[in-house]
Amino acid sequence: MWPFRPGFTAGSYAMSHVVQTALNGLRIGLCFDNGIAAFGECVAPPTAEAHDVRAAYRELETMLAELPNRPVGELEGLVSSLAAGDGIWCGIAFGLETALLDARARTQGVALHALLGERRAEVVPDYLSVSAATAAGVAERIVDKGGNRSVIQLKVGVSGIQLDGELIQAARSALRHDQTLLVDANGGWGFTTAVAMIEKFAGSRLVWEEPCRTFEQNCALIAQTGAPVMLDQCVANPVHAEAAIRTGAAHSITIKPAFLGGLLLARDIVASAERAAMAVRIDGPWCGRVATAAIAHLAVTVEPAKLLSGCDLSEPLNPEALASAAGAGDLVRTRSGHIGPPSGDGLGLVPVIPTTRIQIG
């Protein structure tokens, strides 16, 4: 177990519900009696307090200390029990399951995505996320980094409705005619505010991502305005996600394996969404390259016509800090703004393993 805390290139990343300055990540290495070494990454929720994350990681260390020389089934059982929890423990279950799938795929000599379903695309669209405090900053980032992206996400709900309006207008003005704008309030708007913003900026290229905090509020918003709404945090567990798909009201749903408890649970929700003809985005909180690669393996198994976007979830992080935790292999990136998982067996990458054990703290 190796904790790491990469910071953000811009110093911080602001959302309506939290401002992140660094991650509280944990890399895990598992060694099996067939000689395979496999890796995963535990991903903490952005809102989790650092001391709570460290406490959970210490508890995990105690759990794993009991497993050497035990059957793999016991580790699989631990993953299932942790995935039934919430918050930090779902992110831990995701990391452990990733390592198990990495080991299984390496043993079979296949890429990890082969364990999740048929590969339907070599690469997938990578959206650009924009978090800026001024209209000029929004326009600058879209022009500088968004030219080859089909989807731009704009963070709002941080500094009041007047500034939100300025940011949306700046983003819309900077878009090409063929780009989609996700206006992401992260549940930070009240119902009345959300209605007012939708009525002011209604347009075919805008999708309203999680305008209100609860599933019920967002469904009411859809019913009143008819606007295309993407659900995100309000459906961050499997039960709520499946319920949202059954209602069929939303334009699309965000699927985050690190919040759901693992890639296999996320795969099942993708299948439900595809059967319901609902568009999906395969995503997660910002994370290191191991978790980013794992989530990209799921993204390439989604029917392309129903995949709004994937994401390079390490993009805003300090590259030097990530390099010390990455090792051989990385995402495939194209000039057209698409990404794909690393090539090779399993995850397709091997993280750097520190030469000395790091204290979790």
Secondary structure, DSSP 8 states (H G I E B T S, - for coil): -EEE--BBTTS-EE-SS-EESB--EEEEEEE-TTS-EEEEEE---TTS-HHHHHHHHHHHHHHHHT-TTS-HHHHHHHHHHHHTS-THHHHHHHHHHHHHHHHHHHHHTSBGGGGTS----S-EEB-EEE--SSHHHHHHHHHHH-TT-SEEEEE-SSS-HHHHHHHHHHHHHHS-TT-EEEEE-TT-S-HHHHHHHHHHH--TTEEEES-SSSHHHHHHHHHHH---EEE-GGG-SHHHHHHHHHH--SSEEEE-HHHHTSHHHHHHHHHHHHHTT-EEEE--SS--HHHHHHHHHHHTTS-GGGEEEB--TTTTB-HHHHHTTT-B---EE-TTSEEE--SSSBTS-B----SS-----
